[in-house]
Structure formats: structure tokens, C-alpha cells
Amino acid sequence: MSDMTKPHWLVDDLGPKGAAFIDLRDFAPPPENSHGSLFLPDRIEKGYHVEEIRDGAYWVSVGWYDCMFVVTGRGVVVLDAPPAVGERLLEAIETVTDEPVTHLIYSHWHADHIGAATMFGPNIEIVAHERTRDLLARFPDPYRPLPTDTFATDATLDVNGVKIELSYKGQNHCEGNIFTYLPKQKVLAAIDIASPAWVTFRDCDSSENLAGWEQAHHQVLEYDFDTVVSGHVSRLGNRDDVVEGVEYLDDLVRYARQALETIPIEYFHTGMDGPYRAAFRAVEENYFAALVNYVTKKVLERKTSNGMRWEERLNGADVLTKHNAFAILEKTRLERTHNGYLRRDGTPTSDKFFI
């Protein structure tokens, strides 16, 4: 891109000081089963796609964000209100029912999923986990009204006989992030956890507790569901999609620990006794680069359970795995055992100890 056509805000001359840009051609061709709503005629024409999942439960997707609503016969219950969907969600609801929206469920407190909540007006019931309310009260946002009803562990919302089970199993993507389950329809919303046919967004979707986020993937499989709504990635998922995602995540976790137990940071100390002795951050950068590259190579070269490699199975696996590898590596250091510690003489209590 020449300077004549480059926008003023585009900074691309920082070299190692800045973030690298990716060319679209650097990505492997995405698997067709990951396309989802991206190329559906109604989404392209109207900007959104609405689809009945089963028995009055509907999915709305704009190709990057999605959400869900349920028609009960006495009002509509909505799960999440992403700003990227915005009032197109209202339009989608109006295409299938004239019932008013009576309830809104917050999956969690993040603005990218509930930041359009005020469009429903003040006269609805908003249900969320108690930690979601605490966080919204601490960091107020006029577009995210405080919940009117909260729960601690489990709750069942019953609207005209339509049951929606809400469950909090502990911090995962963030505090207060819940599972929303429709037992009759066998639909489970696992927002910012499941990512059917795609790798999760970089750094494991900026999840706060990677041990909990990893655990949540396995908790999804404890439900009796046919359809999973993820909040992202342009398509609905099924049990096989979740099992596939668990296999990819398990690879990341396994190779992250292997890398930490294999690669010594001391290798990168060369030159520390010279004029660059203050540049320990350079040692850290190179150490983590080695860790990330080790994990990325192992994950992408492995033939998976169906004989294919991950870039053939999951959209974005080839380019985004390095970012997710870093997140898993760093959270392994923070949240998991280091296999011991250093003795007084500087020797480790285990040959698999890492810093």
C-alpha cells in the first residue's frame, strides 16, 4: 500500500516494536463447514440471518456475532444483545412473532455481547448471575442496565411453560459467565466457550481463567444437547463440533506443558553479562517465542483423530494457533503446578521443574 492510499491512522513502520499485519493469503483456505451464515443470501442482503433451531427457539447471526431468542406464547425471551447485531435483532424477532420481549438474559457482563440491552426499553426483566450484576454496578454503562433478577448457582426461568435452565459453574471466560440450556429444544448456549468449526479468537478469546475455560469445554459435553450457540463464528454447532474443539484445546494444553518442561530459559541468557545485562525483557521475549513456536509446530504438524491436520479442520488454526498457544503457556505458568521449586542451592526438586 502506497503512502498516497494509506489512511493516516495506519501505523505499519514500527518493525519489532509493533504488531505484524497478516495478509489474507497467509491463511489456509477455510474449511467449507465453517462458512455458516457468512454467505447466506438473507444475511448478505439484510445484514443478518434468523433461523428457527427448534420449537420456538431462534438463532440470529450477523456473521461475526450471534445470539438467541425463544418465543413462549406470552412474550419473547432473549439471550444477549450484541451491539454488532443491534436493532437487527428487533427486526429478526418481528419477522417471526408479534409478541413483546419480556425477558433478557445476560450470558456475562462483557459489552460486546450485551451492549445493546437498552434497545428493549425499561420494562423488561433482566436475568443474570450475581457477579455480572456486581461488575456492571462497579463499571456502569448506560447501554447495559443492571439485572433485575440474579442467582448464585442455578436457576430456572419458566415463561408460559417454556423452561430455560441457567447454571454458573465458576469463573471461565470471565466471572459470571453462565450456561443457558433449553431442555425441551436441547439447545445449549455456551457463549465465548464453544467455537464450532473455528479456532477461538486470539489469546483464547481473552479469557480470564484458562483452567476454568478449559474445564468449561468439557462441562458443555455434560449436557444433553443437539445444538450449541457460541456467540460468535457464524454458525451453530453440534456435539461433534464441541468434541472437535476439545481435542484442539487438549493439544494446546498438552504441548504447552511439554514446552515448559523442555525448554530452559537459561539458553537465552547468553550475553546477559555484557552491555545488555539490563535487557532481561529480551530474554523473556525470546524464551516465550521459543515456547510459542514449539507448541505451534507440534499442534499444526500433528495428524488429528480423523487423520487431518488442524488447518484442514478449523478455520484460522494455521495463523491463530500461535496466539492461543501464548495464552495457554502463560496461564499454565500462572494457574498450574510448576512441578516443584528451587532448593537453597539452586537445584530444582524435579527434573520437570520450570520457572
SVG drawing of the C-alpha trace seen along z (x, -y; Angstrom):
<svg xmlns="http://www.w3.org/2000/svg" viewBox="-49 -11 79 52">
<polyline fill="none" stroke="black" stroke-width="0.4" points="0.0,0.0 1.5,-3.3 1.6,-6.4 -0.9,-8.1 -3.6,-5.5 -2.7,-4.6 -5.1,-6.0 -3.5,-8.4 -4.2,-6.1 -2.5,-3.1 0.9,-2.6 2.9,0.1 6.5,-1.0 7.3,0.0 9.2,3.2 9.8,5.3 8.2,2.6 4.8,3.1 2.2,5.7 2.7,7.5 0.0,7.4 -1.3,10.5 -2.1,10.9 -5.3,12.7 -3.2,15.0 -1.3,16.1 -4.4,18.1 -5.1,21.5 -8.4,21.9 -11.0,22.1 -12.9,25.4 -16.3,25.1 -18.2,26.2 -17.0,23.1 -18.7,20.7 -22.0,20.7 -24.1,17.6 -21.3,15.6 -22.5,16.2 -26.2,16.8 -28.3,14.6 -30.5,13.1 -27.5,12.2 -25.8,10.6 -29.0,8.7 -30.4,7.7 -27.2,7.8 -28.5,10.7 -29.7,14.3 -32.5,15.6 -33.3,19.3 -35.5,21.5 -33.5,24.0 -36.4,26.0 -39.8,25.4 -39.7,21.7 -36.0,21.2 -34.3,19.0 -30.8,18.1 -29.7,14.7 -26.3,14.2 -24.7,11.2 -21.7,13.4 -19.4,12.4 -21.7,12.2 -24.8,14.1 -27.5,14.5 -30.7,16.4 -34.4,15.8 -37.3,18.0 -41.0,17.4 -43.1,18.6 -46.6,17.7 -46.6,15.0 -43.6,13.0 -40.1,13.4 -37.1,14.3 -33.8,13.1 -30.3,14.2 -27.8,11.4 -27.9,8.2 -24.7,7.7 -24.1,4.1 -22.9,5.6 -26.3,7.1 -28.1,4.2 -31.6,3.4 -31.4,6.0 -32.2,8.4 -35.5,6.5 -36.2,6.8 -35.4,10.5 -37.8,11.1 -40.6,9.1 -40.3,11.4 -41.4,14.4 -43.7,13.1 -45.6,10.0 -45.1,11.0 -43.2,8.4 -39.8,9.0 -40.4,9.7 -37.1,11.1 -33.5,10.6 -30.8,13.0 -27.2,11.8 -24.7,14.6 -22.0,12.4 -21.1,8.8 -18.9,8.1 -20.2,5.2 -19.6,6.9 -22.4,9.4 -24.9,7.2 -24.0,3.6 -27.3,3.1 -29.6,4.1 -31.2,0.6 -32.9,1.0 -35.5,3.2 -36.6,0.4 -37.1,0.2 -40.0,2.6 -38.4,6.0 -37.0,8.4 -33.2,8.8 -31.7,12.0 -28.0,12.6 -25.6,14.1 -24.9,12.1 -21.3,11.5 -22.5,10.0 -24.6,7.5 -21.7,6.7 -19.4,6.0 -21.9,3.9 -22.5,1.9 -18.8,1.4 -18.3,0.3 -21.6,-1.3 -22.6,-1.6 -25.8,-3.3 -26.2,-0.7 -26.0,2.2 -28.8,1.8 -28.3,3.6 -30.1,7.0 -33.4,7.0 -33.0,10.7 -29.9,12.6 -28.9,16.0 -25.8,17.6 -25.5,21.1 -28.6,22.4 -31.9,21.0 -34.8,22.0 -36.7,19.3 -40.2,20.5 -42.2,18.4 -45.6,19.8 -44.3,23.4 -41.1,22.8 -38.2,23.7 -34.8,22.2 -32.1,23.5 -29.3,21.2 -26.2,22.5 -22.9,21.0 -20.1,23.5 -17.4,21.0 -15.2,18.5 -14.2,19.5 -14.2,16.9 -15.0,14.4 -16.7,14.2 -20.4,14.7 -20.4,16.4 -23.3,18.8 -24.6,21.8 -28.1,21.3 -30.0,24.5 -33.3,25.2 -34.1,28.8 -37.1,29.3 -35.3,28.0 -32.0,29.5 -30.2,26.2 -27.3,25.0 -25.7,21.5 -22.1,21.6 -21.1,18.1 -17.4,17.4 -16.6,21.1 -17.6,23.2 -16.4,22.2 -17.9,24.6 -15.6,25.3 -13.3,22.4 -10.4,21.8 -11.3,19.4 -10.3,15.7 -6.7,14.9 -5.5,15.5 -8.3,17.9 -10.8,15.1 -9.1,13.1 -10.5,15.5 -9.7,14.6 -9.3,18.1 -7.8,20.6 -8.1,23.5 -11.8,22.7 -12.2,22.0 -10.6,25.4 -12.9,27.1 -15.9,25.4 -15.4,27.1 -15.7,30.4 -18.7,29.2 -20.5,28.5 -20.4,32.2 -22.2,33.0 -25.4,31.5 -27.9,33.4 -27.9,31.1 -28.2,31.2 -27.4,27.6 -24.9,25.2 -24.9,21.4 -21.5,19.9 -22.0,16.1 -19.5,16.0 -18.2,17.7 -21.2,17.5 -22.7,21.0 -24.5,23.2 -22.7,26.2 -23.4,29.8 -21.9,32.2 -19.3,33.3 -18.2,29.7 -17.6,29.4 -15.7,32.7 -13.5,31.4 -12.9,28.1 -12.0,30.1 -9.4,32.1 -7.8,28.9 -7.7,27.3 -6.3,30.5 -3.5,30.4 -2.7,26.8 -2.7,27.7 -0.6,30.8 2.1,29.3 2.2,26.1 3.2,28.1 5.6,30.2 7.3,27.0 7.6,25.5 9.2,28.8 11.5,29.0 12.9,25.5 15.3,23.9 15.2,20.2 18.9,20.3 19.6,20.9 18.6,17.3 20.8,15.8 23.8,15.6 25.1,12.0 23.5,11.0 26.9,10.4 27.8,7.9 26.5,4.4 22.9,5.7 22.7,7.0 19.6,4.8 17.7,6.3 16.1,9.2 12.9,8.5 14.7,9.5 15.5,12.9 11.8,13.3 10.7,12.3 13.0,14.9 12.1,17.6 8.4,17.1 8.9,17.0 10.6,20.4 7.8,21.8 5.1,20.5 6.9,21.8 7.4,25.2 3.7,25.5 2.5,24.1 4.7,26.6 3.6,29.5 -0.1,28.7 -0.1,27.9 2.0,30.8 0.1,33.4 -2.4,35.6 -5.6,35.3 -8.1,38.0 -9.6,38.1 -6.2,38.1 -6.4,34.4 -4.4,31.5 -6.0,28.7 -5.7,26.1 -7.8,28.5 -10.4,28.8 -10.7,25.5 -11.0,22.1 -8.0,19.9 -6.0,22.7 -2.9,22.1 -2.4,18.4 -4.2,18.0 -2.8,21.1 0.4,19.1 -1.8,16.6 -3.7,19.2 -0.5,21.1 0.9,18.0 -2.3,17.6 -2.2,21.3 1.5,21.1 1.3,18.0 -1.9,19.3 -0.2,22.6 2.6,20.8 0.1,18.8 -2.6,21.3 -1.0,24.8 1.8,26.5 5.4,25.8 6.4,29.4 8.3,28.2 10.6,25.3 14.3,24.4 16.2,25.6 18.6,23.4 21.5,24.5 19.6,23.5 18.8,27.1 15.2,28.0 13.2,30.5 12.1,32.1 13.7,32.6 10.5,31.2 10.5,28.0 10.0,24.8 10.1,21.1"/>
</svg>
